């Protein structure tokens, strides 16, 4: 059985991973940009170091970006896993078919092999049945 390369799937997975990395970089830069909008009026009283809206916005932006990047990275891994599972299933099916062909034992070399995939007509089945008492 020919082993498939799955170039398109691997390319798509690599592209999705690149997008996930760019998501993280963009989220960090967007969070940094949000901190530039901090003014004295936006600070919450009682929070240490003047931690205000911009600090909360930075944390929310970075965490949201990381969550999206992890999900996208997981989808990329799932694409490759599905392709590998499909290959394993094809190999297993071929091995089962080969074993069934080998176990189909032929008494005469001219006799066809037993196959589970060969349809059986109703006339073949009725010829083998014992006669009915009518």
CORSULKA-V849546 format. One record per residue. RES is the residue in three letters. SS is DSSP state (H for helix, E for strand, L for the rest). PSI is psi in whole degrees, -180 to 180 (* if undefined). D_FIRST is the distance of its C-alpha to the first C-alpha in Angstrom with 2 decimals. Layout:
# CORSULKA-V849546
RES & SS & PSI & D_FIRST
RES & SS & PSI & D_FIRST
This chain:
# CORSULKA-V849546
UNK & L & 133 & 0.00
UNK & L & 131 & 3.78
UNK & L & 130 & 6.37
UNK & L & 148 & 9.25
UNK & L & -27 & 12.71
UNK & L & 45 & 14.89
UNK & H & -44 & 17.80
UNK & H & -40 & 19.95
UNK & H & -43 & 19.78
UNK & H & -37 & 20.55
UNK & H & -45 & 23.27
UNK & H & -41 & 24.78
UNK & H & -42 & 24.81
UNK & H & -39 & 26.50
UNK & H & -41 & 28.96
UNK & H & -37 & 29.80
UNK & H & -39 & 30.49
UNK & H & -42 & 32.70
UNK & H & -38 & 34.55
UNK & H & -42 & 35.07
UNK & H & -41 & 36.65
UNK & H & -33 & 38.79
UNK & H & -46 & 39.85
UNK & H & -46 & 41.16
UNK & H & -45 & 43.01
UNK & H & -40 & 44.46
UNK & H & -41 & 45.54
UNK & H & -42 & 47.31
UNK & H & -38 & 49.07
UNK & H & -40 & 50.01
UNK & H & -39 & 51.37
UNK & H & -39 & 53.35
UNK & H & -35 & 54.68
UNK & H & -29 & 55.81
UNK & H & -16 & 57.88
UNK & L & -13 & 59.87
UNK & L & 9 & 61.45
UNK & L & 131 & 63.24
UNK & L & 169 & 66.97
UNK & H & -31 & 69.66
UNK & H & -22 & 70.06
UNK & H & -6 & 66.41
UNK & E & 142 & 66.63
UNK & L & 138 & 66.93
UNK & L & 141 & 69.91
UNK & L & -11 & 69.27
UNK & L & 140 & 65.84
UNK & H & 142 & 65.80
UNK & H & 23 & 65.72
UNK & H & 29 & 66.21
UNK & L & 115 & 62.73
UNK & E & -147 & 62.75
UNK & H & -41 & 60.71
UNK & H & -36 & 58.87
UNK & H & -42 & 57.69
UNK & H & -42 & 56.45
UNK & H & -38 & 54.75
UNK & H & -46 & 53.03
UNK & H & -44 & 51.65
UNK & H & -43 & 50.51
UNK & H & -44 & 48.83
UNK & H & -44 & 46.98
UNK & H & -44 & 45.86
UNK & H & -43 & 44.72
UNK & H & -42 & 42.79
UNK & H & -39 & 41.10
UNK & H & -47 & 40.12
UNK & H & -40 & 38.57
UNK & H & -40 & 36.73
UNK & H & -41 & 35.33
UNK & H & -44 & 34.16
UNK & H & -41 & 32.50
UNK & H & -40 & 30.81
UNK & H & -40 & 29.56
UNK & H & -38 & 28.07
UNK & H & -44 & 26.24
UNK & H & -36 & 24.77
UNK & H & -36 & 23.90
UNK & H & -48 & 21.89
UNK & H & -40 & 19.62
UNK & H & -40 & 19.54
UNK & H & -41 & 18.57
UNK & H & -43 & 15.60
UNK & H & -37 & 14.45
UNK & H & -39 & 15.24
UNK & H & -42 & 13.25
UNK & H & -43 & 10.03
UNK & H & -37 & 11.19
UNK & H & -41 & 12.00
UNK & H & -42 & 8.71
UNK & H & -43 & 7.28
UNK & H & -43 & 10.69
UNK & H & -39 & 10.80
UNK & H & -40 & 7.92
UNK & H & -40 & 9.85
UNK & H & -44 & 13.03
UNK & H & -40 & 12.32
UNK & H & -44 & 11.59
UNK & H & -39 & 14.76
UNK & H & -37 & 16.73
UNK & H & -38 & 16.08
UNK & H & -34 & 17.26
UNK & H & -8 & 20.21
UNK & L & 4 & 21.26
UNK & L & 119 & 23.32
UNK & L & 129 & 24.79
UNK & L & -38 & 28.40
UNK & L & 132 & 28.42
UNK & L & -24 & 25.63
UNK & L & -13 & 26.50
UNK & L & 137 & 26.20
UNK & L & 152 & 23.23
UNK & L & 153 & 20.89
UNK & L & 132 & 21.66
UNK & L & 136 & 19.45
UNK & L & -14 & 20.16
UNK & L & -13 & 19.00
UNK & L & 125 & 21.53
UNK & L & 145 & 24.75
UNK & L & 126 & 27.88
UNK & L & 160 & 31.00
UNK & H & -27 & 34.31
UNK & H & -35 & 35.85
UNK & H & -39 & 33.42
UNK & H & -43 & 34.36
UNK & H & -27 & 38.10
UNK & H & -29 & 38.29
UNK & H & -14 & 37.28
UNK & L & 146 & 39.78
UNK & L & 153 & 43.20
UNK & L & 146 & 46.04
UNK & L & 152 & 47.97
UNK & L & 96 & 51.70
UNK & L & * & 53.37
